Amino acid sequence: MFGILGSIRRSWSSTSSAKTSFKNSLSCISRIFFGPLPKDSKWIKPGRLHYIENDVEKHADIIKTMDGVVVLLYNISRKKLIFVRQFRGAVYQGIYSGQNVEMSKGEADLEKFPPDIGITLELCGGAVDKDKSLAEIAKEEVLEECGYEVPTKSLERVLDYRSGIGTSSSAMTLFYCEVCDGQKVSEGGGVDDEEIQVVEMPVEESNKLVEAGAVTNGGPSCLMGLLWFFLYKAPKVS
């Protein structure tokens, strides 16, 4: 196990080679500007939690967000892992504002901070926003984002964890699913106004993603999913 982890660390030092086949932009973003959060936001609800610890009154500023599912997909027909790329406003804002704790305001300088800095490479996934099982929601996300029709029984539940434990602590569930070319029924790319690019990557090239870390890669879920794959699945499928 530790030998595998060592080889992963050595091979993940650069994302540039792993991205050579990507097109630079997903869509033409012509303007970005920042504004206050409306009170009726569907996705997040800010608040403050008060508690007493060792007779000292304390508080924590928190954000209520939806829980989520992510799916690590492996195409057994072509021996490739499947990812998605999309623009993430939160990632863009985080890079744009840097260490400034204040929320950015007004127009973004797109020459200095092009939209591409907010594009992430991540696992297929989505919010738990339906009254369905986690496996059923994951199945729908695989179809909508990546174009594969899979039975729920093929989704292997890997682990459950909490993300953003300092502020949001939403519950996340990681699934693994093997697909084949025969299950490809559409191009994927998301639904409604989503702009999602499906990225297929050879296993050996995916090694580089672990060590390169993560300025704009899809955070802990992507890295954790890949580490799990290389430890428990790669020796069997590659």
trRosetta pair geometry for C-beta under 8 A, 3 or more apart (Angstrom, degrees):
i j d omega theta_ij theta_ji phi_ij phi_ji
1 4 5.9 -58 -157 33 31 110
1 5 6.5 27 150 -16 66 106
1 231 6.1 32 -137 -141 90 105
2 5 5.4 -50 -146 37 38 113
2 6 6.3 44 153 -24 66 102
3 6 5.6 -52 -151 32 32 113
3 7 6.6 28 154 -15 64 103
4 7 5.9 -57 -152 37 33 107
4 8 6.4 35 150 -21 66 105
4 230 5.9 168 166 143 120 102
4 231 6.1 148 99 -100 147 62
5 8 5.5 -52 -149 34 34 114
5 9 6.4 36 153 -21 66 102
5 227 7.6 30 -111 -146 90 101
5 231 7.6 16 -63 -83 86 103
6 9 5.7 -52 -150 32 33 111
6 10 6.5 28 155 -17 65 106
7 10 5.7 -54 -148 36 35 110
7 11 6.3 19 159 -11 67 113
7 207 7.4 -47 131 -160 90 134
8 11 6.2 -71 -148 42 27 101
8 12 6.1 21 162 -25 67 116
8 207 5.8 -134 -124 -158 66 87
8 210 4.6 -21 174 84 110 149
8 211 6.2 172 146 -47 63 96
8 227 7.1 102 164 -111 169 74
8 230 5.8 107 -81 120 130 167
9 12 6.3 -64 -142 30 25 108
9 210 7.3 -80 -79 115 41 108
9 211 5.0 118 -156 -103 33 109
10 13 7.3 -28 178 -31 36 108
10 211 6.7 -103 55 -91 13 160
11 207 4.3 3 104 132 140 116
11 208 5.3 -94 145 -85 85 60
11 210 7.6 51 78 53 88 99
11 211 5.7 150 75 9 46 138
12 207 6.6 -122 -65 145 79 62
12 208 5.2 141 -113 -167 48 35
12 209 6.2 -46 -130 77 103 19
12 210 4.3 -108 -80 77 147 62
12 211 1.6 144 60 31 92 70
12 212 4.7 -118 171 -15 78 59
12 213 7.0 104 142 -26 118 58
13 208 7.5 -66 34 -150 50 84
13 211 5.3 -28 -46 126 48 122
13 212 6.3 29 109 -86 8 66
14 17 5.8 70 102 7 111 96
14 18 7.6 166 110 0 67 93
14 208 6.6 -38 69 -172 60 119
14 212 5.7 -32 103 -104 6 110
15 18 5.3 -68 -159 46 54 112
15 19 5.7 36 150 -17 85 116
15 208 7.0 149 -104 135 41 107
15 209 7.0 58 -112 -111 87 60
15 212 4.2 126 -55 172 80 155
15 217 7.1 -153 -106 -53 139 111
16 19 6.1 -74 -149 42 28 101
16 20 7.2 55 153 -61 63 82
17 20 6.0 -17 -156 -26 39 114
17 205 7.7 -135 124 -145 94 95
17 208 6.3 -102 74 -161 104 172
18 201 7.0 22 -164 -141 94 137
18 205 5.7 141 -120 170 81 95
18 206 7.6 97 -137 -100 124 31
18 208 4.6 -165 -56 84 121 127
18 209 5.9 144 -158 -65 170 80
18 212 7.0 -121 14 -11 137 156
19 22 4.7 -42 -169 17 77 125
19 121 7.6 -129 -94 -51 103 143
22 85 6.9 99 -142 -49 126 165
22 197 7.7 101 -147 121 92 149
22 199 6.7 -14 -97 -111 99 127
23 26 7.6 124 88 -82 105 42
23 197 7.4 -149 46 -129 101 157
24 116 6.1 -45 171 -104 84 142
25 28 7.1 70 136 -82 141 45
25 29 7.6 -143 -161 11 121 90
25 115 7.0 61 -129 83 109 113
25 116 6.0 -92 -90 -81 78 99
25 119 7.6 -158 -128 -54 48 151
26 85 6.3 -167 -73 114 123 102
26 86 6.5 49 -74 -122 175 44
26 87 6.2 -141 45 -31 132 94
26 119 6.3 159 -12 -120 113 127
26 195 5.0 125 139 142 119 113
26 196 7.6 -12 -156 -108 140 13
26 197 5.3 -133 -115 -26 102 115
27 87 7.4 -83 38 -14 103 130
27 195 4.5 -52 -28 -155 133 161
29 32 6.6 29 159 -53 119 98
29 87 6.7 117 -55 -106 143 165
29 110 7.8 -169 110 -126 95 131
29 115 4.0 115 64 -93 137 165
31 107 7.4 -62 -162 -138 91 97
31 110 7.6 -96 -111 -44 33 138
32 92 6.9 -105 -155 148 154 148
32 107 7.5 109 84 -162 56 57
32 108 3.9 -14 88 32 105 134
32 110 6.5 130 22 -78 103 99
32 115 6.6 158 -41 -92 131 92
33 106 6.3 -72 -151 160 93 29
33 107 4.9 -38 -101 -99 97 51
33 108 6.4 -145 -85 -4 40 80
34 93 7.0 108 -102 -115 119 112
34 103 6.6 -179 171 154 133 93
34 104 4.4 161 -34 100 168 87
34 105 5.3 -116 86 -112 116 23
34 106 6.4 2 47 37 91 31
34 108 7.1 97 -25 -52 93 92
35 105 7.8 76 -93 -136 34 66
36 103 8.0 107 -104 97 54 152
37 41 5.7 -33 -178 -42 97 141
37 44 7.3 -66 -152 80 140 109
37 46 7.2 102 82 -7 157 122
38 41 5.5 141 72 -52 77 78
41 44 5.6 -22 122 54 137 66
41 45 7.0 -177 74 -74 103 58
43 65 6.6 5 161 -137 74 81
43 66 6.6 -74 -149 -3 64 107
43 127 7.7 -112 -129 -93 91 158
44 63 5.2 -13 -166 -177 113 109
44 64 6.6 147 -159 75 55 55
44 65 5.2 -17 -103 -91 83 82
44 168 7.6 -68 -128 -113 108 120
45 63 7.0 147 72 -162 41 58
45 64 4.2 -12 59 54 97 110
46 61 7.2 -5 -170 -178 99 91
46 62 7.3 157 -155 90 54 45
46 63 5.3 -29 -99 -103 65 76
46 64 7.8 -153 -71 17 17 74
47 61 7.7 172 94 -155 36 54
47 62 5.6 -22 70 68 81 89
47 63 7.6 148 22 -96 69 30
47 64 6.6 29 10 -16 117 103
48 59 5.4 7 178 -180 105 123
48 60 7.1 162 -158 80 60 39
48 61 5.5 -31 -103 -102 78 60
48 62 7.0 146 -107 19 24 80
49 59 6.4 157 83 -159 48 67
49 60 4.8 -11 59 58 102 91
49 62 5.4 37 -11 -5 109 131
50 57 6.9 -6 -172 -171 100 96
50 58 7.4 161 -155 88 55 43
50 59 4.9 -28 -100 -100 64 91
51 57 7.7 167 93 -150 32 55
51 58 5.8 -21 69 66 77 88
51 59 7.3 145 20 -95 66 41
51 60 7.6 6 13 1 109 100
52 55 6.7 4 175 -123 106 19
52 56 6.8 158 -157 73 65 33
52 57 5.3 -33 -99 -95 80 60
52 58 7.2 145 -105 18 28 76
53 56 5.7 -31 71 61 69 88
53 58 5.7 -13 20 12 108 128
61 167 7.2 -17 104 -128 78 87
62 167 6.0 159 -135 -169 48 51
62 168 7.1 133 -172 -93 75 33
62 169 7.7 -35 -149 18 111 107
63 164 7.8 -49 62 144 111 140
63 167 5.1 22 18 153 102 99
63 168 4.6 -37 77 -89 96 85
64 168 7.2 141 -110 -144 11 76
65 164 7.5 45 27 62 141 150
65 168 4.6 7 10 -162 119 128
65 170 4.6 -64 83 -64 103 128
66 127 4.2 41 106 -160 141 114
66 128 5.9 -173 169 53 99 69
66 129 5.7 -16 -148 -71 154 87
66 170 6.5 38 94 -139 31 135
67 127 7.3 115 78 -161 42 65
67 128 4.2 -9 80 30 93 129
67 170 5.1 178 -102 -180 47 93
67 171 4.2 -14 -125 62 118 86
67 172 6.8 -167 -168 -73 76 41
67 173 7.8 43 162 -7 111 93
68 125 5.9 58 168 161 109 118
68 126 6.6 -159 -147 109 89 25
68 127 5.4 -54 -98 -107 83 44
68 128 6.1 -142 -84 -14 25 84
68 163 7.7 -20 42 22 119 138
68 170 6.2 54 2 133 93 130
68 171 7.8 171 30 90 56 52
68 172 5.2 -9 70 -112 88 80
68 173 7.6 -163 102 27 49 69
69 125 5.5 -162 100 -147 55 89
69 126 6.5 -3 55 55 85 62
69 128 6.4 97 -21 -65 92 90
69 134 5.5 151 -84 -168 130 90
69 137 5.5 137 13 101 143 111
69 138 4.5 -108 145 -77 145 91
69 141 6.6 -178 86 9 109 149
69 172 7.3 153 -95 -161 27 63
69 173 5.0 -23 -113 66 78 95
69 174 7.9 162 -162 -85 61 23
69 175 6.5 17 -177 -5 105 112
70 122 7.7 -91 -137 162 124 99
70 123 4.4 75 -180 93 109 128
70 124 6.9 137 -160 82 61 47
70 125 3.5 -35 -103 -81 62 139
70 172 6.6 9 1 -174 104 109
70 173 7.5 175 28 86 65 48
70 174 5.4 -20 70 -110 96 67
70 175 7.1 -178 91 28 45 74
70 221 4.6 101 14 173 170 137
70 222 7.8 -112 -180 -65 148 57
70 225 6.8 -112 121 -57 122 140
71 123 6.1 178 64 164 40 109
71 124 4.7 -33 60 80 97 102
71 125 6.1 166 8 -77 71 72
71 138 5.1 125 -64 -166 120 105
71 141 6.4 158 5 90 125 117
71 142 5.6 -53 84 -74 164 99
71 155 7.0 -66 -122 -133 116 107
71 174 7.8 154 -91 -163 31 52
71 175 4.6 -20 -109 72 77 103
71 176 7.4 153 -161 -97 64 19
71 177 5.6 -6 -172 11 113 116
72 81 7.2 -36 -175 -151 87 107
72 123 5.5 -58 -80 -128 61 129
72 158 7.6 30 22 -24 119 149
72 174 6.9 25 -11 -176 103 98
72 175 7.2 -167 25 94 69 51
72 176 4.9 -20 66 -110 102 72
72 177 7.3 155 79 25 53 65
72 225 4.1 175 -67 -180 128 126
72 226 7.4 179 -125 -65 133 49
72 228 7.5 -178 5 72 165 114
72 229 6.0 -143 160 -60 150 123
73 81 6.9 126 85 -164 61 58
73 82 3.9 -32 87 53 117 114
73 123 7.8 147 3 -154 80 85
73 124 6.0 37 -16 13 120 129
73 142 6.7 133 -82 -130 128 105
73 146 6.2 144 -3 175 171 176
73 148 7.1 148 -144 25 141 151
73 177 5.5 -22 -108 72 69 92
73 178 7.8 134 -161 -106 56 23
73 179 5.8 -5 -165 4 104 119
74 79 8.0 -7 -180 -146 94 38
74 80 7.5 173 -155 89 57 34
74 81 5.6 -32 -102 -101 71 64
74 82 7.2 -160 -81 5 22 87
74 176 7.4 9 0 -173 108 92
74 177 7.5 176 27 91 71 45
74 178 5.1 -33 73 -109 95 70
74 179 7.2 156 77 24 42 71
74 229 7.3 153 -64 -140 128 129
74 233 7.1 -157 -32 147 163 144
74 237 6.6 36 155 141 147 167
75 78 5.0 7 113 45 121 90
75 79 7.1 -72 90 -12 76 11
75 80 4.9 0 50 58 111 81
75 81 7.7 -165 14 -83 79 14
75 82 6.0 87 -28 -42 101 111
75 178 7.8 138 -104 -164 15 63
75 179 5.4 -36 -102 77 64 88
75 180 6.8 117 -159 -110 71 29
75 181 7.1 65 -166 -57 115 66
75 200 6.6 -15 13 -136 140 119
76 79 6.9 27 -149 -76 34 55
76 178 5.2 39 -37 -177 114 111
76 179 7.2 178 8 76 82 33
76 180 5.4 -40 56 -86 94 84
76 237 6.8 -102 -113 -154 89 117
77 180 4.6 103 -40 -154 107 73
77 181 4.2 -63 52 -16 175 96
77 182 7.7 146 -65 -5 140 74
78 181 7.1 87 -24 -58 99 107
78 200 7.0 23 94 173 138 140
79 202 6.9 28 112 -137 89 73
79 203 6.2 -63 161 -14 90 111
79 237 7.1 168 -128 147 87 95
79 238 6.5 108 -162 -114 119 69
80 200 4.3 45 139 178 143 99
80 201 5.9 145 -165 64 95 28
80 202 5.7 -57 -108 -85 83 40
80 203 7.2 -138 -115 -37 35 66
81 200 7.3 157 79 -155 39 55
81 201 5.3 -28 64 65 89 88
81 202 7.9 32 18 131 81 7
81 203 6.3 105 -21 -92 102 60
81 206 4.9 47 32 -75 140 155
81 226 7.8 47 -158 -108 166 90
81 229 7.3 62 -101 166 131 169
82 124 7.0 9 114 -26 102 118
82 146 5.6 71 152 -140 138 140
82 179 7.5 -11 -1 40 145 128
82 198 6.6 -19 -166 -169 101 96
82 199 7.2 145 -159 80 51 51
82 200 5.5 -22 -101 -101 72 71
82 201 7.8 166 -87 20 25 74
83 121 5.4 24 152 -177 145 87
83 122 6.5 142 -167 71 97 24
83 123 6.5 -73 -126 -92 72 38
83 124 7.6 -163 -148 -34 31 72
83 198 7.7 145 81 -162 45 49
83 199 4.5 -24 69 68 93 105
83 200 7.8 175 24 -82 71 24
83 201 6.4 15 5 1 113 119
83 218 7.7 -170 -157 -4 111 136
83 222 7.5 47 -128 -134 115 117
84 121 7.8 162 83 -152 35 48
84 122 6.0 -33 67 70 81 75
84 123 7.3 36 23 151 91 14
84 124 5.4 98 -15 -83 122 65
84 145 5.3 -44 -84 171 151 121
84 146 6.8 -110 -68 -71 107 89
84 188 7.9 -123 -102 148 111 134
84 196 5.1 -15 -169 -173 119 110
84 197 6.7 142 -162 74 62 48
84 198 6.0 -34 -103 -102 73 50
84 199 6.7 168 -98 16 18 88
85 119 5.8 27 178 175 102 103
85 120 6.7 -178 -143 86 61 43
85 121 5.4 -24 -93 -96 87 62
85 122 7.6 130 -97 20 38 72
85 196 7.1 147 70 -161 47 58
85 197 4.3 -16 57 60 101 104
85 199 5.7 68 -21 -27 103 124
86 119 6.8 -163 107 -143 16 72
86 120 6.5 -17 60 52 62 84
86 122 7.6 -56 30 34 91 114
86 190 7.6 89 -97 -53 135 141
86 194 7.2 -37 -128 -173 138 91
86 195 6.4 140 -135 89 88 67
86 196 4.8 -32 -75 -105 114 72
86 197 7.1 174 -67 19 60 73
87 92 7.1 12 -175 -40 90 126
87 115 6.4 -23 -123 172 130 105
87 118 5.1 46 -158 108 79 105
87 119 5.3 -43 -89 -89 60 71
87 120 8.0 126 -124 9 16 76
87 195 6.8 21 14 74 102 114
88 91 4.0 64 88 9 112 112
88 92 6.7 173 91 -12 59 83
88 118 5.5 -148 61 174 59 87
88 119 7.4 134 11 -114 77 21
88 120 5.1 19 -4 -7 127 121
89 92 5.5 -54 -147 37 35 113
89 93 6.1 33 157 -18 69 106
89 118 6.5 26 -98 -171 25 144
90 93 5.8 -53 -145 38 30 110
90 94 6.3 35 154 -23 63 107
91 94 5.7 -54 -148 34 30 114
91 95 6.5 22 158 -11 65 105
91 117 7.7 -158 131 132 96 68
91 118 4.8 140 87 -144 96 68
91 120 5.8 157 -31 -54 168 112
91 216 6.0 91 174 -129 139 81
92 95 6.2 -63 -151 40 28 102
92 96 5.9 28 154 -22 66 115
92 108 7.8 -11 157 -123 118 163
92 113 7.5 110 -168 158 89 116
92 115 7.0 -25 -112 -144 136 56
92 117 6.2 109 -119 90 71 86
92 118 2.9 -20 -64 -83 96 131
93 96 5.4 -56 -138 40 30 115
93 97 5.9 12 168 -6 68 112
93 103 7.6 -14 -175 -150 130 75
93 104 5.9 -150 -147 19 89 123
93 118 7.9 55 -9 -106 53 123
94 97 6.6 -62 -137 43 21 96
95 98 7.3 21 -178 -69 32 57
95 113 7.1 157 111 -146 102 115
95 117 5.1 -129 95 149 158 123
95 118 7.0 -147 30 -76 125 70
95 215 7.5 65 -96 175 122 97
95 216 7.7 -16 -52 -77 141 98
96 104 5.6 -11 113 -61 121 159
96 108 6.2 -62 -134 -130 147 115
96 113 5.1 68 -107 -163 90 162
96 117 7.7 134 -57 93 76 135
97 100 4.7 -110 175 63 89 102
97 102 7.3 -152 -157 77 128 60
97 103 7.3 -75 -94 -144 155 28
97 104 4.8 -132 -75 -50 105 102
100 104 7.8 93 89 -71 130 74
104 108 7.3 42 149 -88 144 89
108 113 5.8 -88 176 76 107 122
109 112 4.2 20 114 32 121 110
109 113 5.7 90 77 21 76 92
110 113 6.6 -72 -116 75 28 64
110 114 5.8 60 -179 -111 70 48
110 115 6.6 -6 -139 -34 103 80
111 114 7.3 15 -133 -68 16 79
113 117 6.1 -76 -168 30 75 143
114 117 6.2 119 71 -12 67 92
115 118 5.9 -61 -173 35 58 108
115 119 7.3 66 136 -37 77 97
116 119 5.3 -40 -156 9 53 119
117 216 6.6 -152 -175 -75 49 139
118 216 7.2 -173 -141 -132 14 122
119 216 6.4 50 79 166 51 139
120 216 5.1 -140 -99 167 63 79
120 217 6.4 95 -160 -159 83 16
120 218 4.9 103 160 -79 120 71
120 219 7.8 -9 -155 -13 141 83
121 199 6.6 -44 -137 45 101 157
121 209 7.2 -113 105 -129 134 128
121 216 7.2 82 9 116 76 83
121 217 5.2 -36 62 -125 91 70
121 218 6.0 -108 96 -21 44 95
121 222 7.1 112 111 -149 73 160
122 125 7.3 -77 138 24 113 111
122 217 7.0 138 -75 176 66 57
122 218 2.4 117 -103 -88 91 148
122 219 7.1 15 -113 26 113 81
122 221 7.1 44 -162 80 100 108
122 222 5.0 -112 -135 -65 59 127
123 174 7.9 35 101 -133 168 90
123 218 6.1 -163 7 100 65 155
123 221 5.8 -107 29 128 125 106
123 222 5.2 -176 -20 -96 90 73
123 225 5.5 64 -66 25 145 165
124 141 5.6 145 158 137 97 104
124 142 5.8 81 136 -99 152 57
124 145 4.8 164 -137 85 100 139
124 146 5.3 -54 -90 -28 143 121
125 138 7.6 -28 -121 -121 64 78
125 141 5.8 22 -142 165 17 157
125 145 7.9 -7 19 2 28 164
125 221 7.1 -12 -29 141 163 155
126 129 7.7 -79 147 13 100 103
126 137 6.8 -134 77 166 106 100
126 140 7.7 -68 46 93 146 96
126 141 4.3 -165 4 -99 116 125
126 144 7.7 30 -46 64 149 135
126 145 7.6 -172 -47 -35 110 129
128 134 6.7 -36 -106 -106 120 79
128 137 5.9 18 -114 -169 67 178
128 171 7.9 -17 13 79 146 97
130 136 7.9 -101 94 106 126 109
130 137 6.0 167 48 -95 111 104
130 140 8.0 39 23 29 154 160
132 136 4.1 -103 162 87 120 131
132 137 5.4 147 85 -52 113 83
132 140 7.9 75 85 -11 160 133
133 136 4.6 96 56 5 81 103
133 137 7.1 -148 94 -3 44 85
133 152 7.5 61 83 -153 128 147
134 137 5.7 -55 -149 38 34 111
134 138 6.2 36 152 -20 67 106
134 157 7.6 73 97 -107 127 118
134 173 5.1 17 -175 58 146 161
134 175 7.9 171 138 -52 103 120
135 138 5.6 -53 -146 37 32 113
135 139 6.3 40 152 -25 64 103
135 152 4.3 84 142 -162 118 108
135 155 5.0 162 -143 72 94 140
135 157 7.3 -75 -78 -64 99 105
135 175 7.3 124 -113 -99 68 145
136 139 5.5 -48 -148 31 32 116
136 140 6.7 33 153 -18 62 102
136 152 6.0 -26 -77 -96 58 134
137 140 5.8 -54 -153 34 34 111
137 141 6.5 33 151 -19 66 105
138 141 5.7 -55 -149 35 34 111
138 142 6.5 39 153 -23 66 102
138 152 7.9 109 67 -128 98 80
138 155 5.5 116 98 -141 135 153
138 173 7.6 -92 -62 97 126 112
138 175 5.0 60 -160 12 159 154
138 177 7.8 161 146 -35 119 136
139 142 5.8 -53 -153 30 30 113
139 143 6.8 25 152 -13 63 106
139 150 5.9 -139 -134 75 85 87
139 151 7.6 -37 -121 174 131 15
139 152 5.2 -65 -54 -85 138 76
139 155 6.5 -105 -66 -39 83 139
140 143 5.8 -59 -153 39 34 109
140 144 6.0 24 156 -14 70 112
141 144 5.8 -57 -136 43 31 106
141 145 5.6 4 174 3 69 117
142 145 6.8 -63 -127 49 16 92
142 146 5.5 -44 -167 45 56 113
142 148 5.3 -56 155 68 103 96
142 150 5.5 -21 105 21 153 121
142 177 6.6 -37 -101 70 149 159
142 179 7.7 172 -177 -68 129 138
143 146 7.5 -58 -90 58 8 70
143 147 6.8 40 -159 -124 44 15
143 148 6.5 -111 -91 71 52 43
143 149 5.8 46 -102 -90 108 58
143 150 7.6 -148 -57 17 85 77
143 185 7.4 -13 -140 56 93 115
143 186 7.3 62 -175 37 75 119
143 188 7.7 -166 163 -104 30 81
144 188 6.9 77 129 -145 29 71
144 190 6.0 33 153 -133 94 30
144 191 5.0 -53 -153 -28 118 105
145 188 5.2 15 134 -169 30 111
145 189 7.2 167 -151 18 40 9
145 190 5.7 27 -105 -72 66 61
145 194 7.9 -75 -102 136 79 150
145 196 5.4 -69 -144 131 84 161
145 198 7.2 138 149 -84 71 94
146 188 4.3 -26 -149 -104 7 152
146 198 5.3 116 -126 -117 67 122
147 184 5.6 33 122 -154 105 76
147 185 6.2 -162 175 60 76 57
147 186 4.0 -138 -135 79 96 66
147 187 5.3 -155 -80 98 147 7
147 188 3.4 -98 -28 -41 90 85
147 189 7.6 36 -50 -3 106 72
147 198 6.9 -52 8 -62 111 159
148 179 4.6 -29 -155 -142 155 151
148 183 4.7 42 -159 122 90 106
148 184 5.7 -42 -95 -92 72 54
148 185 7.1 114 -131 14 24 82
148 188 7.7 -1 -8 -68 65 117
149 183 5.4 -143 58 -171 67 83
149 185 4.8 34 -17 -3 113 135
150 154 5.1 -107 180 65 106 131
150 155 6.9 109 124 -53 127 88
150 177 5.8 46 178 -178 167 139
150 179 6.0 -86 -80 -97 120 100
150 183 6.0 46 -76 -177 71 145
151 154 5.1 98 65 -4 79 101
152 155 5.7 -47 -164 19 50 116
154 177 5.5 74 126 -144 94 94
154 178 6.9 -110 -180 53 110 69
154 179 7.9 100 139 -81 144 64
155 175 4.6 -16 -173 -169 100 136
155 176 7.6 141 -162 67 53 37
155 177 5.0 -29 -104 -80 62 111
156 175 6.3 137 70 -165 48 71
156 176 4.5 -25 65 63 108 90
156 177 6.8 176 16 -74 77 52
157 160 8.0 -2 177 -46 108 86
157 173 6.7 -38 -145 -178 96 112
157 174 7.8 112 -164 84 53 53
157 175 5.8 -41 -99 -104 47 78
158 174 4.4 -49 60 102 117 99
158 175 6.3 170 -1 -115 91 19
158 176 5.3 83 -55 -17 115 101
158 225 7.4 124 57 -118 167 76
158 228 6.0 62 -168 163 141 162
159 173 7.7 -167 100 -147 37 55
159 174 5.4 11 54 46 72 110
159 228 7.7 -156 5 -96 119 151
160 171 6.6 -6 -173 -173 106 95
160 172 7.0 160 -156 85 57 50
160 173 5.1 -22 -103 -101 80 76
160 174 7.7 -164 -80 17 32 74
161 171 7.9 156 85 -154 29 54
161 172 5.4 -23 68 65 76 99
161 174 7.4 19 13 -11 106 108
161 224 7.7 -52 17 149 160 172
162 165 5.3 77 118 -83 116 95
162 169 4.9 -8 -174 -155 121 74
162 170 7.1 151 -153 72 67 32
162 171 6.2 -40 -98 -99 69 50
162 172 7.0 146 -113 16 17 89
163 168 7.1 -10 99 82 77 110
163 169 7.3 162 69 -129 41 25
163 170 5.6 -20 55 59 94 84
163 172 5.0 56 -19 -21 111 133
163 219 7.6 59 -148 142 127 138
163 220 6.5 -178 -119 55 98 127
163 221 7.2 -30 -86 -47 135 103
164 167 5.3 -58 168 58 104 85
164 168 3.9 19 107 45 136 101
164 169 6.1 -116 90 -45 77 34
164 170 6.4 37 45 14 115 85
165 169 5.0 60 -121 -91 51 88
172 221 6.3 -112 170 -90 149 120
174 221 6.4 -178 -90 -151 107 90
174 224 6.9 -112 -78 105 160 114
174 225 5.7 -162 -155 -87 129 96
174 228 7.5 123 132 20 146 160
176 225 7.5 161 -85 -154 89 97
176 228 7.5 -130 -66 114 130 125
176 229 7.2 157 -121 -88 127 90
176 233 7.0 -166 -170 -59 150 151
178 237 7.7 -160 -109 -112 128 145
179 183 5.0 -114 -162 65 95 137
179 184 7.6 96 155 -58 123 75
180 183 5.5 99 58 3 66 100
181 184 5.6 -38 -163 5 48 119
187 198 7.3 -158 170 10 66 134
188 196 6.9 -80 141 99 95 116
188 198 4.9 80 74 -54 138 132
189 194 7.2 153 144 103 62 99
189 195 7.5 -29 -178 -150 90 34
189 196 5.0 164 -159 67 40 84
189 197 7.2 19 -115 -89 79 31
189 198 6.8 -80 -65 -22 63 97
190 194 2.8 -110 157 100 145 130
190 195 6.8 -59 41 -20 146 9
190 196 4.0 123 -30 8 112 118
191 194 5.9 49 50 19 39 121
201 205 5.1 -121 180 88 96 115
201 206 5.0 119 115 -67 121 90
201 209 7.9 70 127 -32 163 130
202 205 4.5 84 63 10 88 106
202 206 6.9 -151 94 -13 44 87
203 206 5.6 -56 -150 31 32 115
203 207 7.4 53 149 -35 60 87
203 234 6.1 142 -170 -129 133 104
203 237 7.8 165 -79 97 151 102
203 238 5.0 -113 76 -97 166 131
204 207 5.9 -28 -168 0 39 118
204 238 7.8 131 -50 -157 79 143
205 208 6.1 -40 -177 14 50 112
206 209 5.5 -36 -167 12 56 118
206 210 7.9 60 146 -23 69 90
206 226 6.3 -155 159 -135 109 119
207 210 6.4 -52 -172 19 44 109
207 211 7.6 15 150 2 71 104
207 230 7.1 97 -106 -100 79 138
208 211 6.5 -68 -157 45 41 97
208 212 5.8 40 154 -27 75 116
209 212 5.9 -59 -138 36 29 112
209 217 6.2 138 -166 -125 99 148
209 222 7.3 -86 153 147 130 112
209 223 7.5 -149 133 -100 93 69
209 226 6.0 -149 86 -100 115 171
210 223 6.1 113 -127 -145 66 82
210 226 5.3 -151 -74 111 99 132
210 227 6.2 117 -126 -70 128 79
210 230 7.3 -48 -46 -4 153 150
212 217 7.2 116 94 -32 104 140
213 217 7.1 -175 139 28 33 129
213 223 7.6 10 -128 -96 47 139
214 217 4.3 -87 -118 49 72 102
214 218 7.9 -91 -137 45 105 26
214 219 6.6 108 -167 -91 136 31
214 222 7.9 152 -111 70 115 119
214 223 6.6 -56 -66 -51 134 129
217 222 5.6 -136 157 87 99 148
217 223 7.0 90 118 -55 131 93
218 221 6.3 -58 131 68 103 93
218 222 3.7 107 71 -31 100 135
219 222 6.1 105 59 17 49 98
219 223 7.2 -108 128 4 30 101
220 223 5.8 -66 -142 47 33 105
220 224 5.4 29 165 -19 73 115
221 224 5.9 -55 -135 41 23 108
221 225 6.1 26 161 -21 60 110
222 225 5.9 -57 -147 36 24 111
222 226 6.5 21 157 -15 61 108
223 226 5.9 -57 -149 37 30 109
223 227 6.3 31 154 -19 65 106
224 227 5.7 -52 -146 36 31 112
224 228 6.3 33 155 -19 64 106
225 228 5.7 -56 -150 37 30 112
225 229 6.3 32 152 -22 64 106
226 229 5.5 -52 -147 34 34 114
226 230 6.3 27 159 -15 67 105
227 230 6.1 -58 -146 39 29 105
227 231 6.2 22 158 -14 64 113
228 231 6.0 -65 -147 41 27 107
228 232 5.9 -25 174 23 66 116
228 233 7.6 44 130 1 71 105
229 232 7.0 -83 -131 54 17 78
229 233 4.8 -49 -154 47 62 119
229 234 5.9 80 144 -41 76 92
230 233 7.6 -27 -51 53 14 77
230 234 4.7 5 -128 -2 46 141
231 234 7.7 73 12 23 19 103
232 235 8.0 -86 178 27 13 99
233 236 5.9 -77 -163 43 44 106
233 237 5.7 1 162 4 85 120
234 237 6.4 -75 -130 49 27 90
234 238 5.1 -5 -170 3 72 124
235 238 7.3 -46 -99 42 13 93
